[in-house]
Amino acid sequence: MAAGLIAVHSDHMSDDGRGGQYYWCTRHHRVETDADVCPAKHVLGPYASAADAENALQRVQQRNEAWEAEDARWAGEGS
């Protein structure tokens, strides 16, 4: 997907007037909303915005790298 473009599967507003939640679908590689979201085993989220959902995989990668670095640091303390 081109930088700056967000493919939103649906733009649903909930009945209470608040915006819906957004999810990143790992099966379809797109942002989805409460209105038409894939099963939980295929999505990350919920996120407050489509942009946050679109960046979900980057956040997962950053967290994994941080955890791996912490594990390595912790393992180094024991030797």
N, CA, C and O atoms as a Tinker XYZ file with bonds, in Angstrom:
   316  protein
     1  N      0.840000   -1.170000    0.000000    73     2
     2  CA     0.000000    0.000000    0.000000    64     1     3
     3  C      0.891000    1.240000    0.000000    63     2     4     5
     4  O      1.905000    1.275000    0.697000    81     3
     5  N      0.531000    2.224000   -0.751000    73     3     6
     6  CA     1.317000    3.443000   -0.852000    64     5     7
     7  C      1.304000    4.201000    0.464000    63     6     8     9
     8  O      0.317000    4.186000    1.199000    81     7
     9  N      2.423000    4.867000    0.747000    73     7    10
    10  CA     2.535000    5.637000    1.981000    64     9    11
    11  C      1.451000    6.711000    2.014000    63    10    12    13
    12  O      1.211000    7.390000    1.016000    81    11
    13  N      0.814000    6.856000    3.138000    73    11    14
    14  CA    -0.195000    7.876000    3.326000    64    13    15
    15  C     -1.604000    7.453000    2.947000    63    14    16    17
    16  O     -2.562000    8.168000    3.242000    81    15
    17  N     -1.747000    6.303000    2.298000    73    15    18
    18  CA    -3.074000    5.828000    1.932000    64    17    19
    19  C     -3.523000    4.759000    2.908000    63    18    20    21
    20  O     -2.755000    3.861000    3.250000    81    19
    21  N     -4.749000    4.852000    3.350000    73    19    22
    22  CA    -5.304000    3.886000    4.289000    64    21    23
    23  C     -6.528000    3.260000    3.650000    63    22    24    25
    24  O     -7.512000    3.941000    3.360000    81    23
    25  N     -6.457000    1.950000    3.433000    73    23    26
    26  CA    -7.612000    1.250000    2.884000    64    25    27
    27  C     -8.509000    0.843000    4.034000    63    26    28    29
    28  O     -8.150000   -0.030000    4.824000    81    27
    29  N     -9.654000    1.456000    4.136000    73    27    30
    30  CA   -10.600000    1.124000    5.198000    64    29    31
    31  C    -11.693000    0.283000    4.579000    63    30    32    33
    32  O    -12.340000    0.695000    3.617000    81    31
    33  N    -11.894000   -0.898000    5.137000    73    31    34
    34  CA   -12.870000   -1.842000    4.609000    64    33    35
    35  C    -14.280000   -1.281000    4.694000    63    34    36    37
    36  O    -15.091000   -1.490000    3.791000    81    35
    37  N    -14.569000   -0.583000    5.755000    73    35    38
    38  CA   -15.892000   -0.024000    5.961000    64    37    39
    39  C    -15.749000    1.181000    6.873000    63    38    40    41
    40  O    -14.821000    1.234000    7.680000    81    39
    41  N    -16.637000    2.136000    6.762000    73    39    42
    42  CA   -16.566000    3.328000    7.609000    64    41    43
    43  C    -17.841000    3.427000    8.428000    63    42    44    45
    44  O    -18.696000    4.271000    8.160000    81    43
    45  N    -17.963000    2.578000    9.410000    73    43    46
    46  CA   -19.161000    2.447000   10.234000    64    45    47
    47  C    -19.127000    3.384000   11.426000    63    46    48    49
    48  O    -18.091000    3.537000   12.073000    81    47
    49  N    -20.242000    4.002000   11.714000    73    47    50
    50  CA   -20.405000    4.763000   12.949000    64    49    51
    51  C    -21.370000    3.983000   13.821000    63    50    52    53
    52  O    -22.399000    3.507000   13.341000    81    51
    53  N    -21.050000    3.850000   15.086000    73    51    54
    54  CA   -21.942000    3.132000   15.981000    64    53    55
    55  C    -23.195000    3.955000   16.255000    63    54    56    57
    56  O    -23.223000    5.159000   15.996000    81    55
    57  N    -24.225000    3.308000   16.775000    73    55    58
    58  CA   -25.500000    3.974000   17.039000    64    57    59
    59  C    -25.395000    5.081000   18.070000    63    58    60    61
    60  O    -26.222000    5.993000   18.082000    81    59
    61  N    -24.382000    5.019000   18.946000    73    59    62
    62  CA   -24.274000    6.031000   19.995000    64    61    63
    63  C    -23.524000    7.281000   19.520000    63    62    64    65
    64  O    -23.264000    8.181000   20.319000    81    63
    65  N    -23.173000    7.348000   18.227000    73    63    66
    66  CA   -22.536000    8.544000   17.696000    64    65    67
    67  C    -21.023000    8.532000   17.770000    63    66    68    69
    68  O    -20.373000    9.374000   17.150000    81    67
    69  N    -20.442000    7.595000   18.516000    73    67    70
    70  CA   -18.990000    7.506000   18.577000    64    69    71
    71  C    -18.503000    6.726000   17.365000    63    70    72    73
    72  O    -19.224000    5.887000   16.824000    81    71
    73  N    -17.287000    7.003000   16.946000    73    71    74
    74  CA   -16.709000    6.228000   15.858000    64    73    75
    75  C    -16.495000    4.797000   16.304000    63    74    76    77
    76  O    -16.282000    4.532000   17.487000    81    75
    77  N    -16.551000    3.881000   15.362000    73    75    78
    78  CA   -16.325000    2.481000   15.670000    64    77    79
    79  C    -14.850000    2.211000   15.934000    63    78    80    81
    80  O    -14.017000    3.116000   15.897000    81    79
    81  N    -14.555000    0.965000   16.197000    73    79    82
    82  CA   -13.176000    0.559000   16.417000    64    81    83
    83  C    -12.621000   -0.007000   15.127000    63    82    84    85
    84  O    -13.365000   -0.475000   14.266000    81    83
    85  N    -11.299000    0.040000   15.005000    73    83    86
    86  CA   -10.617000   -0.404000   13.811000    64    85    87
    87  C     -9.717000   -1.590000   14.139000    63    86    88    89
    88  O     -9.202000   -1.704000   15.251000    81    87
    89  N     -9.536000   -2.465000   13.163000    73    87    90
    90  CA    -8.746000   -3.680000   13.322000    64    89    91
    91  C     -7.846000   -3.838000   12.096000    63    90    92    93
    92  O     -8.186000   -3.378000   11.006000    81    91
    93  N     -6.700000   -4.489000   12.282000    73    91    94
    94  CA    -5.859000   -4.848000   11.144000    64    93    95
    95  C     -6.097000   -6.322000   10.857000    63    94    96    97
    96  O     -5.863000   -7.167000   11.720000    81    95
    97  N     -6.559000   -6.637000    9.657000    73    95    98
    98  CA    -6.829000   -8.010000    9.263000    64    97    99
    99  C     -5.556000   -8.607000    8.668000    63    98   100   101
   100  O     -5.062000   -8.131000    7.645000    81    99
   101  N     -5.031000   -9.641000    9.305000    73    99   102
   102  CA    -3.809000  -10.291000    8.827000    64   101   103
   103  C     -4.094000  -11.202000    7.638000    63   102   104   105
   104  O     -3.168000  -11.605000    6.934000    81   103
   105  N     -5.326000  -11.522000    7.412000    73   103   106
   106  CA    -5.713000  -12.364000    6.278000    64   105   107
   107  C     -5.864000  -11.544000    4.992000    63   106   108   109
   108  O     -5.414000  -11.958000    3.924000    81   107
   109  N     -6.497000  -10.388000    5.109000    73   107   110
   110  CA    -6.757000   -9.547000    3.932000    64   109   111
   111  C     -5.781000   -8.373000    3.802000    63   110   112   113
   112  O     -5.774000   -7.678000    2.786000    81   111
   113  N     -4.949000   -8.152000    4.844000    73   111   114
   114  CA    -3.964000   -7.055000    4.846000    64   113   115
   115  C     -4.637000   -5.706000    4.611000    63   114   116   117
   116  O     -4.272000   -4.942000    3.718000    81   115
   117  N     -5.644000   -5.447000    5.461000    73   115   118
   118  CA    -6.380000   -4.192000    5.362000    64   117   119
   119  C     -6.971000   -3.822000    6.714000    63   118   120   121
   120  O     -7.048000   -4.641000    7.629000    81   119
   121  N     -7.384000   -2.568000    6.812000    73   119   122
   122  CA    -8.085000   -2.082000    7.993000    64   121   123
   123  C     -9.549000   -2.479000    7.871000    63   122   124   125
   124  O    -10.159000   -2.330000    6.813000    81   123
   125  N    -10.103000   -2.986000    8.968000    73   123   126
   126  CA   -11.523000   -3.324000    9.015000    64   125   127
   127  C    -12.149000   -2.641000   10.223000    63   126   128   129
   128  O    -11.444000   -2.241000   11.149000    81   127
   129  N    -13.467000   -2.507000   10.214000    73   127   130
   130  CA   -14.173000   -1.849000   11.313000    64   129   131
   131  C    -15.153000   -2.804000   11.966000    63   130   132   133
   132  O    -15.352000   -3.932000   11.514000    81   131
   133  N    -15.760000   -2.324000   13.042000    73   131   134
   134  CA   -16.767000   -3.114000   13.758000    64   133   135
   135  C    -17.873000   -3.606000   12.825000    63   134   136   137
   136  O    -18.438000   -4.678000   13.043000    81   135
   137  N    -18.179000   -2.838000   11.801000    73   135   138
   138  CA   -19.295000   -3.158000   10.915000    64   137   139
   139  C    -19.078000   -4.449000   10.134000    63   138   140   141
   140  O    -20.035000   -5.156000    9.819000    81   139
   141  N    -17.827000   -4.754000    9.823000    73   139   142
   142  CA   -17.557000   -5.920000    8.987000    64   141   143
   143  C    -16.131000   -6.395000    9.243000    63   142   144   145
   144  O    -15.244000   -6.216000    8.409000    81   143
   145  N    -15.928000   -6.997000   10.399000    73   143   146
   146  CA   -14.589000   -7.430000   10.787000    64   145   147
   147  C    -14.487000   -8.951000   10.675000    63   146   148   149
   148  O    -15.444000   -9.670000   10.961000    81   147
   149  N    -13.330000   -9.424000   10.262000    73   147   150
   150  CA   -13.079000  -10.865000   10.169000    64   149   151
   151  C    -13.050000  -11.478000   11.567000    63   150   152   153
   152  O    -13.003000  -10.746000   12.555000    81   151
   153  N    -13.077000  -12.812000   11.669000    73   151   154
   154  CA   -12.993000  -13.469000   12.972000    64   153   155
   155  C    -11.727000  -13.049000   13.731000    63   154   156   157
   156  O    -10.713000  -12.696000   13.129000    81   155
   157  N    -11.808000  -13.095000   15.043000    73   155   158
   158  CA   -10.733000  -12.621000   15.916000    64   157   159
   159  C     -9.386000  -13.268000   15.612000    63   158   160   161
   160  O     -8.347000  -12.635000   15.800000    81   159
   161  N     -9.381000  -14.508000   15.150000    73   159   162
   162  CA    -8.091000  -15.173000   14.882000    64   161   163
   163  C     -7.346000  -14.528000   13.724000    63   162   164   165
   164  O     -6.172000  -14.830000   13.507000    81   163
   165  N     -8.006000  -13.636000   12.965000    73   163   166
   166  CA    -7.379000  -12.992000   11.812000    64   165   167
   167  C     -7.105000  -11.506000   12.015000    63   166   168   169
   168  O     -6.592000  -10.857000   11.103000    81   167
   169  N     -7.430000  -10.946000   13.181000    73   167   170
   170  CA    -7.283000   -9.495000   13.334000    64   169   171
   171  C     -6.459000   -9.115000   14.558000    63   170   172   173
   172  O     -6.384000   -9.852000   15.541000    81   171
   173  N     -5.848000   -7.944000   14.465000    73   171   174
   174  CA    -5.177000   -7.299000   15.591000    64   173   175
   175  C     -6.009000   -6.086000   15.958000    63   174   176   177
   176  O     -6.531000   -5.395000   15.083000    81   175
   177  N     -6.133000   -5.828000   17.238000    73   175   178
   178  CA    -6.898000   -4.668000   17.657000    64   177   179
   179  C     -7.881000   -5.039000   18.740000    63   178   180   181
   180  O     -7.869000   -6.169000   19.228000    81   179
   181  N     -8.706000   -4.138000   19.112000    73   179   182
   182  CA    -9.135000   -2.953000   18.385000    64   181   183
   183  C     -8.207000   -1.757000   18.597000    63   182   184   185
   184  O     -7.468000   -1.679000   19.579000    81   183
   185  N     -8.272000   -0.837000   17.649000    73   183   186
   186  CA    -7.537000    0.422000   17.688000    64   185   187
   187  C     -8.531000    1.565000   17.548000    63   186   188   189
   188  O     -9.618000    1.390000   16.997000    81   187
   189  N     -8.154000    2.727000   18.048000    73   187   190
   190  CA    -9.043000    3.889000   18.039000    64   189   191
   191  C     -9.140000    4.550000   16.672000    63   190   192   193
   192  O    -10.115000    5.248000   16.394000    81   191
   193  N     -8.138000    4.340000   15.807000    73   191   194
   194  CA    -8.158000    4.986000   14.495000    64   193   195
   195  C     -7.699000    4.010000   13.412000    63   194   196   197
   196  O     -7.038000    3.011000   13.696000    81   195
   197  N     -8.057000    4.315000   12.186000    73   195   198
   198  CA    -7.626000    3.503000   11.058000    64   197   199
   199  C     -6.104000    3.547000   10.920000    63   198   200   201
   200  O     -5.485000    2.543000   10.568000    81   199
   201  N     -5.499000    4.702000   11.193000    73   199   202
   202  CA    -4.040000    4.826000   11.101000    64   201   203
   203  C     -3.346000    3.927000   12.119000    63   202   204   205
   204  O     -2.344000    3.286000   11.800000    81   203
   205  N     -3.872000    3.875000   13.339000    73   203   206
   206  CA    -3.294000    2.989000   14.357000    64   205   207
   207  C     -3.408000    1.534000   13.928000    63   206   208   209
   208  O     -2.472000    0.755000   14.105000    81   207
   209  N     -4.552000    1.167000   13.365000    73   207   210
   210  CA    -4.736000   -0.207000   12.906000    64   209   211
   211  C     -3.774000   -0.530000   11.770000    63   210   212   213
   212  O     -3.207000   -1.622000   11.725000    81   211
   213  N     -3.591000    0.413000   10.857000    73   211   214
   214  CA    -2.697000    0.193000    9.723000    64   213   215
   215  C     -1.253000   -0.017000   10.186000    63   214   216   217
   216  O     -0.485000   -0.716000    9.524000    81   215
   217  N     -0.888000    0.573000   11.297000    73   215   218
   218  CA     0.474000    0.445000   11.826000    64   217   219
   219  C      0.626000   -0.699000   12.827000    63   218   220   221
   220  O      1.659000   -0.806000   13.488000    81   219
   221  N     -0.369000   -1.535000   12.942000    73   219   222
   222  CA    -0.366000   -2.605000   13.943000    64   221   223
   223  C      0.834000   -3.537000   13.804000    63   222   224   225
   224  O      1.459000   -3.873000   14.810000    81   223
   225  N      1.166000   -3.956000   12.612000    73   223   226
   226  CA     2.281000   -4.893000   12.427000    64   225   227
   227  C      3.615000   -4.254000   12.797000    63   226   228   229
   228  O      4.501000   -4.931000   13.318000    81   227
   229  N      3.767000   -2.968000   12.534000    73   227   230
   230  CA     4.984000   -2.266000   12.927000    64   229   231
   231  C      5.098000   -2.206000   14.449000    63   230   232   233
   232  O      6.185000   -2.376000   15.002000    81   231
   233  N      3.984000   -1.965000   15.118000    73   231   234
   234  CA     3.988000   -1.929000   16.586000    64   233   235
   235  C      4.325000   -3.295000   17.159000    63   234   236   237
   236  O      5.066000   -3.396000   18.137000    81   235
   237  N      3.780000   -4.356000   16.550000    73   235   238
   238  CA     4.096000   -5.717000   16.995000    64   237   239
   239  C      5.594000   -5.972000   16.843000    63   238   240   241
   240  O      6.227000   -6.511000   17.752000    81   239
   241  N      6.160000   -5.592000   15.709000    73   239   242
   242  CA     7.588000   -5.797000   15.472000    64   241   243
   243  C      8.427000   -5.024000   16.494000    63   242   244   245
   244  O      9.389000   -5.565000   17.039000    81   243
   245  N      8.073000   -3.780000   16.752000    73   243   246
   246  CA     8.811000   -2.972000   17.726000    64   245   247
   247  C      8.747000   -3.590000   19.117000    63   246   248   249
   248  O      9.758000   -3.646000   19.817000    81   247
   249  N      7.574000   -4.051000   19.519000    73   247   250
   250  CA     7.429000   -4.671000   20.841000    64   249   251
   251  C      8.220000   -5.969000   20.923000    63   250   252   253
   252  O      8.863000   -6.237000   21.938000    81   251
   253  N      8.182000   -6.780000   19.867000    73   251   254
   254  CA     8.941000   -8.029000   19.862000    64   253   255
   255  C     10.437000   -7.764000   19.986000    63   254   256   257
   256  O     11.134000   -8.454000   20.730000    81   255
   257  N     10.928000   -6.771000   19.261000    73   255   258
   258  CA    12.352000   -6.427000   19.343000    64   257   259
   259  C     12.714000   -5.965000   20.751000    63   258   260   261
   260  O     13.762000   -6.342000   21.275000    81   259
   261  N     11.864000   -5.160000   21.360000    73   259   262
   262  CA    12.127000   -4.690000   22.720000    64   261   263
   263  C     12.137000   -5.851000   23.706000    63   262   264   265
   264  O     12.995000   -5.916000   24.587000    81   263
   265  N     11.180000   -6.772000   23.557000    73   263   266
   266  CA    11.122000   -7.929000   24.455000    64   265   267
   267  C     12.335000   -8.834000   24.267000    63   266   268   269
   268  O     12.890000   -9.346000   25.240000    81   267
   269  N     12.748000   -9.033000   23.007000    73   267   270
   270  CA    13.921000   -9.864000   22.745000    64   269   271
   271  C     15.175000   -9.237000   23.337000    63   270   272   273
   272  O     16.018000   -9.940000   23.893000    81   271
   273  N     15.300000   -7.923000   23.220000    73   271   274
   274  CA    16.446000   -7.223000   23.807000    64   273   275
   275  C     16.425000   -7.356000   25.328000    63   274   276   277
   276  O     17.468000   -7.568000   25.947000    81   275
   277  N     15.255000   -7.235000   25.926000    73   275   278
   278  CA    15.133000   -7.392000   27.376000    64   277   279
   279  C     15.462000   -8.816000   27.798000    63   278   280   281
   280  O     16.140000   -9.020000   28.805000    81   279
   281  N     14.988000   -9.810000   27.038000    73   279   282
   282  CA    15.320000  -11.209000   27.341000    64   281   283
   283  C     16.826000  -11.436000   27.270000    63   282   284   285
   284  O     17.393000  -12.115000   28.125000    81   283
   285  N     17.478000  -10.868000   26.249000    73   283   286
   286  CA    18.934000  -11.024000   26.102000    64   285   287
   287  C     19.661000  -10.353000   27.266000    63   286   288   289
   288  O     20.620000  -10.903000   27.807000    81   287
   289  N     19.202000   -9.168000   27.645000    73   287   290
   290  CA    19.808000   -8.470000   28.784000    64   289   291
   291  C     19.645000   -9.278000   30.062000    63   290   292   293
   292  O     20.588000   -9.432000   30.838000    81   291
   293  N     18.451000   -9.786000   30.268000    73   291   294
   294  CA    18.171000  -10.566000   31.466000    64   293   295
   295  C     19.001000  -11.845000   31.479000    63   294   296   297
   296  O     19.550000  -12.211000   32.518000    81   295
   297  N     19.099000  -12.524000   30.349000    73   295   298
   298  CA    19.890000  -13.756000   30.268000    64   297   299
   299  C     21.360000  -13.489000   30.521000    63   298   300   301
   300  O     22.054000  -14.326000   31.097000    81   299
   301  N     21.843000  -12.329000   30.096000    73   299   302
   302  CA    23.236000  -11.955000   30.313000    64   301   303
   303  C     23.545000  -11.692000   31.770000    63   302   304   305
   304  O     24.689000  -11.859000   32.194000    81   303
   305  N     22.548000  -11.281000   32.556000    73   303   306
   306  CA    22.759000  -11.013000   33.987000    64   305   307
   307  C     22.993000  -12.304000   34.764000    63   306   308   309
   308  O     23.676000  -12.298000   35.788000    81   307
   309  N     22.429000  -13.410000   34.282000    73   307   310
   310  CA    22.540000  -14.661000   35.016000    64   309   311
   311  C     23.865000  -15.369000   34.833000    63   310   312   313
   312  O     24.164000  -16.296000   35.585000    81   311
   313  N     24.678000  -14.967000   33.854000    73   311   314
   314  CA    25.940000  -15.664000   33.637000    64   313   315
   315  C     27.122000  -14.960000   34.223000    63   314   316
   316  O     28.247000  -15.445000   34.110000    81   315
